[in-house]
Amino acid sequence: MPSGKVIFLNGTTSSGKTSLAQALQEVLDAPYFHADADRLKEMTGRIPPAERGAAFKRSEFMPALYAGIPLCFAAIASLGSNLIVDDVMRPLQLRSYVDAFANCEVLFVGVHCSEDELERRERERGNRRIGRAKEQLQDGLVHALGIYDLEVDTTNRTALECAEEVKRRLDLGIVPDAFRRLAALPIEDLWNMTDTFDQSIYQALHPALPWKSP
């Protein structure tokens, strides 16, 4: 069975990824499932602070959950389902997606938005910490690698307009190659350019890192 096709949306929180994913489901000719990484991350929402007197340490169980998300989505795609993946990507977590989707055709889309508009959306939504998206931009991790098949800016454009642009790119029939280029980047470089949380996620999948000292 051939693998499904994947549209991967990467951008900060409140950049419009979810709205774009929903618009894509409306305009694309083939059915695509919306694989929202936040839905899986929210599985931790009701985990109690303690069990049998021992407190849970989020730093211990979160990396394994985050590391499993690319494998989960890749398994669905491998059985022929088309996916629109929506996530906020640090460099090493992105590499985990690249590895997981090695046998799939992935159109990698960078979703951008101005800092002022991001903050306006955070205030309007009311369920996001104000300034979180700006922090993600300023820490340089979300768009750090700058390798995409297509980039869209939702600052002054509707989700439908951006979805139509993605559809036009798909209709050209050009084989996307951003994930192939990302796969060629040395892991050591990605490790050194990211943060400790991203490193912990990658290490959950790869306990032995040969270039690191024991």
C-alpha positions in Angstrom: 0.0 0.0 0.0 1.5 3.4 -1.0 1.9 5.9 1.8 -0.3 8.9 2.0 0.8 12.4 1.2 1.7 14.9 3.9 1.4 18.7 4.2 3.5 19.8 7.2 2.7 23.2 8.7 5.4 24.7 10.9 5.0 28.0 12.8 4.7 29.6 16.2 1.7 29.3 18.3 -1.1 31.6 17.1 0.4 31.9 13.6 -2.7 30.4 12.0 -1.6 26.8 11.4 -4.9 25.3 12.7 -7.1 27.7 10.7 -4.9 27.0 7.6 -5.2 23.2 8.1 -9.0 23.5 8.3 -9.1 25.7 5.2 -6.9 23.1 3.3 -9.4 20.4 4.2 -12.0 22.4 2.5 -10.2 23.3 -0.7 -8.1 20.2 -1.4 -9.6 17.6 -3.9 -8.4 14.6 -1.9 -9.3 14.0 1.8 -6.7 15.0 4.3 -6.8 14.3 8.0 -5.7 17.1 10.4 -2.9 15.6 12.6 -2.8 18.3 15.3 0.2 17.6 17.6 -1.3 19.7 20.3 -4.1 17.2 20.7 -1.6 14.5 21.6 0.4 16.8 23.9 -2.8 17.6 25.7 -3.1 14.0 26.8 -1.1 15.1 29.9 -3.8 17.6 30.9 -5.4 15.6 33.7 -2.4 13.7 34.9 -2.5 14.2 38.7 0.5 15.8 40.5 1.1 12.7 42.6 0.4 9.0 42.6 1.0 6.7 45.6 2.8 9.6 47.3 5.4 10.1 44.6 5.2 13.3 42.6 5.3 13.1 38.8 8.1 14.9 37.1 7.0 16.3 33.8 10.6 16.6 32.7 10.8 12.8 32.9 7.7 11.7 30.9 7.2 14.6 28.5 10.2 13.9 26.2 9.0 10.4 25.5 5.5 11.6 24.7 6.8 14.3 22.3 9.3 11.8 20.7 6.4 9.5 19.9 4.3 12.0 18.1 6.2 11.8 14.7 6.1 8.0 14.9 2.3 8.1 15.6 1.5 10.3 12.6 4.0 8.5 10.3 2.2 5.2 11.1 -1.1 6.6 10.0 0.4 8.0 6.8 2.2 4.7 6.0 -1.2 3.0 5.7 -2.3 5.4 2.9 -3.9 8.3 4.7 -3.2 11.9 3.7 -2.2 14.1 6.6 -2.0 17.8 7.4 0.5 17.9 10.3 0.4 21.0 12.5 3.2 21.6 15.0 5.7 24.1 16.5 9.1 22.8 15.5 12.5 23.0 17.2 15.4 21.7 15.0 15.8 18.3 16.6 12.1 17.5 16.8 11.8 18.5 13.2 14.6 16.0 12.4 12.6 13.3 14.2 9.7 14.1 11.8 12.0 14.0 8.8 13.2 10.6 9.9 9.7 9.3 10.6 8.3 10.4 7.3 11.3 9.2 5.2 9.0 7.1 3.0 6.3 9.8 2.5 6.0 12.7 0.2 6.0 15.8 2.5 5.2 19.4 1.5 6.9 21.4 4.2 5.2 24.8 4.7 6.5 27.6 6.9 3.7 29.6 8.4 4.7 33.2 9.3 3.0 36.1 11.1 4.2 39.5 12.4 4.9 39.8 16.1 2.2 42.5 16.6 -0.5 40.3 15.0 0.6 37.3 17.0 0.1 39.2 20.2 -3.2 40.5 19.1 -4.4 37.0 18.4 -3.2 35.8 21.8 -5.2 38.5 23.5 -8.3 37.7 21.4 -8.1 34.0 22.0 -7.7 34.3 25.7 -6.2 30.9 26.2 -2.6 31.6 25.4 0.1 33.3 27.5 0.6 36.7 26.0 4.1 37.0 24.5 4.6 33.2 24.0 4.6 33.4 20.2 7.0 36.4 20.3 9.4 34.4 22.5 9.3 31.5 20.0 10.3 33.9 17.3 13.0 35.6 19.2 14.6 32.4 20.5 15.3 31.6 16.9 14.3 27.9 17.1 10.9 27.6 15.2 12.2 28.8 11.8 15.9 28.4 12.6 16.7 26.1 9.7 14.9 28.2 7.0 14.4 25.2 4.7 10.8 25.0 3.3 9.0 24.0 0.1 6.7 26.9 0.5 6.2 29.8 2.9 3.0 31.7 3.7 2.4 34.8 5.8 -1.0 35.0 7.6 -0.5 38.5 8.9 -2.8 40.1 6.4 -4.1 37.1 4.5 -7.0 34.8 5.3 -6.5 31.1 6.0 -8.5 30.4 2.8 -6.1 32.6 0.7 -3.1 30.8 2.2 -4.8 27.5 1.6 -5.3 28.3 -2.1 -1.6 29.1 -2.4 -0.7 25.8 -0.9 -3.2 24.1 -3.3 -1.6 25.9 -6.3 1.8 24.6 -5.2 0.4 21.0 -5.0 -1.3 21.3 -8.4 2.0 22.1 -10.0 3.1 18.6 -9.4 6.6 19.5 -8.3 8.0 16.9 -6.0 8.8 18.6 -2.6 12.4 18.2 -1.4 12.6 20.3 1.8 12.6 17.1 4.0 15.3 15.6 1.9 17.5 18.7 2.4 16.8 18.7 6.1 17.8 15.0 6.3 21.2 16.0 5.0 22.0 18.4 7.9 24.4 17.0 10.5 22.8 16.0 13.7 25.6 17.5 15.7 24.8 20.9 14.2 21.2 20.6 15.1 22.0 19.6 18.6 24.2 22.6 19.2 21.8 25.1 17.9 18.7 24.2 20.0 17.6 24.1 23.6 17.7 21.4 26.3 14.1 20.4 26.0 14.5 19.7 22.3 17.6 17.8 23.1 15.8 15.7 25.7 13.1 14.8 23.2 15.7 13.6 20.6 17.6 11.7 23.2 14.4 9.8 24.2 14.5 8.3 20.7 18.3 8.1 20.5 19.8 7.3 23.9 23.3 6.8 22.4 24.7 10.0 20.9 28.1 9.0 19.6 29.6 12.5 19.2 28.8 13.4 22.9 31.2 12.6 25.7 29.8 10.1 28.3 
